[in-house]
């Protein structure tokens, strides 16, 4: 149920930060990260980190036919 609410919040906002989701639902940012990982793995939501601050995480809905790429250095 909470996963559906998180997805709905992302859908409504367009782009929303991990901090905003944590404040909205009273959950720690790490808890949000763990729950959002389910949607990210399914390709429903895209996780983006900030250019200046990699800890600044935002989420948005994936467009149809969009694939999220991961790079490991």
Backbone as a chain_set.jsonl record, in Angstrom:
{"seq": "XXXXXXXXXXXXXXXXXXXXXXXXXXXXXXXXXXXXXXXXXXXXXXXXXXXXXXXXXXXXXXXXXXXXXXXXX", "coords": {"N": [[0.825, -1.191, 0.0], [1.911, 1.275, 0.832], [3.846, 1.535, -1.113], [2.347, 2.064, -3.407], [1.305, 4.543, -2.687], [3.641, 6.069, -2.564], [4.423, 5.972, -5.254], [2.232, 7.318, -6.373], [2.625, 9.857, -5.273], [4.991, 10.637, -6.542], [4.097, 10.644, -9.17], [2.164, 12.672, -9.065], [3.704, 14.911, -8.348], [5.597, 15.07, -10.347], [8.519, 15.505, -10.379], [10.234, 14.638, -7.488], [11.926, 15.053, -4.401], [13.947, 12.827, -2.395], [14.091, 13.61, 0.248], [11.782, 15.217, 0.518], [9.78, 13.269, 0.155], [10.331, 11.674, 2.384], [9.746, 13.445, 4.482], [7.029, 13.892, 3.958], [5.836, 11.39, 4.435], [6.781, 10.671, 6.906], [8.976, 8.997, 7.222], [12.303, 7.694, 7.336], [14.947, 8.975, 5.201], [16.561, 6.864, 4.257], [14.809, 4.729, 4.494], [12.876, 5.457, 2.608], [14.472, 5.275, 0.33], [14.966, 2.495, 0.242], [12.363, 1.494, -0.185], [11.653, 2.745, -2.593], [13.421, 1.545, -4.28], [12.234, -0.765, -5.188], [10.378, 0.114, -7.156], [12.179, 1.327, -8.888], [13.751, -0.84, -9.763], [11.825, -2.21, -11.204], [11.52, -0.538, -13.3], [9.684, 1.498, -13.332], [9.957, 3.898, -12.017], [12.36, 6.499, -12.135], [15.506, 7.065, -10.712], [17.375, 9.818, -9.757], [20.442, 11.487, -9.217], [21.856, 14.449, -7.789], [23.899, 16.812, -9.593], [25.749, 18.531, -8.405], [25.6, 17.755, -5.74], [25.786, 14.563, -4.899], [24.253, 13.263, -2.995], [21.815, 14.38, -3.11], [18.966, 13.251, -3.94], [16.497, 12.561, -6.374], [13.267, 11.588, -7.619], [11.376, 10.42, -10.422], [8.679, 9.625, -12.68], [9.156, 7.003, -15.02], [9.337, 7.29, -18.525], [7.43, 5.75, -21.132], [9.091, 3.081, -22.709], [11.559, 3.951, -21.805], [14.786, 3.461, -20.511], [16.643, 2.92, -17.605], [19.982, 3.666, -16.994], [22.853, 2.351, -15.431], [25.982, 3.136, -14.073], [29.11, 1.917, -13.136], [31.951, 2.762, -11.449]], "CA": [[0.0, 0.0, 0.0], [2.775, 2.449, 0.89], [4.522, 1.664, -2.404], [1.409, 2.73, -4.311], [1.23, 5.946, -2.27], [4.885, 6.711, -2.994], [4.327, 6.126, -6.712], [1.249, 8.374, -6.63], [3.253, 11.139, -4.927], [5.929, 10.951, -7.624], [3.276, 10.953, -10.339], [1.517, 13.969, -8.862], [4.698, 15.985, -8.284], [6.444, 15.105, -11.54], [9.837, 15.195, -9.815], [10.177, 14.879, -6.045], [13.163, 14.652, -3.735], [13.87, 11.8, -1.358], [13.824, 14.321, 1.499], [10.369, 15.603, 0.534], [8.995, 12.054, 0.393], [10.555, 11.272, 3.778], [8.974, 14.361, 5.327], [5.605, 13.704, 3.682], [5.35, 10.131, 4.998], [7.34, 10.442, 8.236], [9.889, 7.857, 7.11], [13.68, 8.148, 7.13], [15.367, 8.948, 3.796], [17.03, 5.514, 3.924], [13.608, 3.915, 4.326], [12.324, 5.831, 1.295], [15.386, 4.706, -0.667], [14.728, 1.052, 0.173], [11.053, 1.236, -0.791], [11.652, 3.202, -3.981], [14.238, 0.608, -5.058], [11.304, -1.702, -5.824], [9.875, 0.745, -8.384], [13.321, 1.565, -9.779], [14.095, -2.134, -10.364], [10.764, -2.55, -12.164], [11.568, 0.41, -14.407], [8.526, 2.387, -13.25], [10.436, 5.188, -11.521], [13.774, 6.792, -12.379], [16.219, 7.688, -9.593], [18.383, 10.752, -10.253], [21.22, 12.162, -8.178], [22.242, 15.799, -8.17], [25.234, 16.967, -10.167], [26.622, 19.165, -7.417], [25.553, 16.968, -4.509], [25.27, 13.226, -5.214], [23.302, 12.837, -1.968], [20.541, 15.035, -3.43], [18.283, 12.248, -4.764], [15.149, 12.88, -6.836], [12.578, 10.519, -8.333], [10.359, 10.803, -11.399], [8.148, 8.473, -13.407], [9.83, 6.657, -16.264], [8.521, 7.37, -19.731], [7.307, 4.468, -21.813], [10.277, 2.716, -23.49], [12.771, 4.549, -21.244], [15.586, 2.519, -19.743], [17.583, 3.577, -16.707], [21.335, 3.127, -17.107], [23.689, 2.439, -14.242], [27.409, 3.03, -14.369], [29.93, 1.615, -11.966], [33.339, 3.184, -11.69]], "C": [[0.871, 1.257, 0.0], [3.51, 2.637, -0.436], [3.632, 2.377, -3.414], [1.293, 4.214, -3.973], [2.483, 6.706, -2.69], [4.861, 6.966, -4.501], [3.355, 7.246, -7.07], [1.831, 9.75, -6.323], [4.22, 11.578, -6.01], [5.153, 11.367, -8.868], [2.659, 12.342, -10.239], [2.522, 15.114, -8.925], [5.487, 16.128, -9.584], [7.859, 14.692, -11.175], [9.768, 15.549, -8.34], [11.451, 14.348, -5.393], [12.901, 13.571, -2.691], [13.525, 12.435, -0.015], [12.36, 14.717, 1.609], [9.462, 14.397, 0.783], [9.121, 11.605, 1.846], [9.747, 12.147, 4.726], [7.475, 14.135, 5.178], [5.051, 12.462, 4.387], [5.919, 9.811, 6.378], [8.244, 9.223, 8.299], [11.293, 8.411, 6.885], [14.019, 8.12, 5.637], [15.881, 7.569, 3.361], [15.861, 4.555, 3.72], [12.94, 4.179, 2.985], [13.157, 5.196, 0.193], [15.123, 3.211, -0.853], [13.397, 0.734, -0.511], [11.023, 1.64, -2.261], [12.483, 2.289, -4.874], [13.368, -0.416, -5.776], [10.807, -1.147, -7.15], [11.001, 0.978, -9.383], [13.701, 0.267, -10.488], [13.078, -2.556, -11.413], [10.75, -1.611, -13.366], [10.413, 1.386, -14.433], [8.956, 3.8, -12.879], [11.928, 5.302, -11.788], [14.341, 7.509, -11.164], [17.324, 8.558, -10.181], [19.125, 11.366, -9.077], [21.667, 13.513, -8.711], [23.655, 15.862, -8.719], [26.206, 17.548, -9.153], [26.704, 18.348, -6.138], [24.952, 15.6, -4.81], [24.274, 12.691, -4.188], [21.92, 13.444, -2.182], [19.8, 14.153, -4.44], [16.869, 12.712, -5.096], [14.587, 11.682, -7.591], [11.578, 11.122, -9.306], [9.868, 9.537, -12.082], [8.951, 8.252, -14.678], [8.839, 6.809, -17.416], [8.461, 5.98, -20.359], [8.535, 4.273, -22.702], [11.565, 3.352, -22.982], [13.48, 3.511, -20.378], [16.546, 3.309, -18.872], [18.93, 2.882, -16.822], [22.086, 3.339, -15.806], [25.136, 2.361, -14.688], [28.156, 2.792, -13.073], [31.369, 1.961, -12.303], [34.209, 2.643, -10.586]], "O": [[0.601, 2.198, -0.746], [3.771, 3.77, -0.842], [4.111, 3.204, -4.191], [1.195, 5.049, -4.871], [2.399, 7.855, -3.124], [5.234, 8.044, -4.963], [3.627, 8.037, -7.973], [1.555, 10.71, -7.043], [4.27, 12.757, -6.361], [5.517, 12.334, -9.539], [2.636, 13.093, -11.214], [2.229, 16.168, -9.49], [5.992, 17.211, -9.881], [8.34, 13.647, -11.615], [9.302, 16.628, -7.976], [11.981, 13.313, -5.797], [11.79, 13.426, -2.179], [12.76, 11.87, 0.767], [11.756, 14.571, 2.672], [8.491, 14.491, 1.534], [8.136, 11.203, 2.465], [9.133, 11.646, 5.668], [6.736, 14.182, 6.161], [3.923, 12.48, 4.88], [5.573, 8.784, 6.962], [8.274, 8.507, 9.299], [11.45, 9.485, 6.304], [13.444, 7.33, 4.888], [15.659, 7.157, 2.222], [15.921, 3.671, 2.867], [12.494, 3.253, 2.308], [12.615, 4.644, -0.765], [15.065, 2.723, -1.982], [13.317, -0.19, -1.321], [10.428, 0.943, -3.084], [12.28, 2.256, -6.087], [13.726, -0.886, -6.856], [10.811, -1.853, -8.159], [10.8, 0.841, -10.59], [13.947, 0.275, -11.694], [13.435, -3.192, -12.405], [10.044, -1.862, -14.343], [10.18, 2.039, -15.45], [8.391, 4.779, -13.366], [12.667, 4.323, -11.681], [13.733, 8.446, -10.647], [18.115, 8.095, -11.003], [18.52, 11.723, -8.066], [21.836, 13.701, -9.916], [24.509, 15.055, -8.35], [27.352, 17.107, -9.056], [27.766, 18.262, -5.522], [23.736, 15.482, -4.961], [23.526, 11.759, -4.484], [20.962, 13.062, -1.51], [19.987, 14.293, -5.649], [16.137, 13.19, -4.23], [15.334, 10.867, -8.133], [11.008, 12.185, -9.058], [10.544, 8.509, -12.07], [9.373, 9.206, -15.331], [7.657, 6.493, -17.285], [9.339, 5.146, -20.137], [8.966, 5.209, -23.376], [12.58, 3.294, -23.675], [12.848, 2.781, -19.614], [17.187, 4.251, -19.336], [19.011, 1.655, -16.757], [21.964, 4.382, -15.165], [25.469, 1.594, -15.591], [27.859, 3.401, -12.045], [31.922, 1.511, -13.307], [35.418, 2.873, -10.583]]}, "num_chains": 1, "name": "protein.A"}
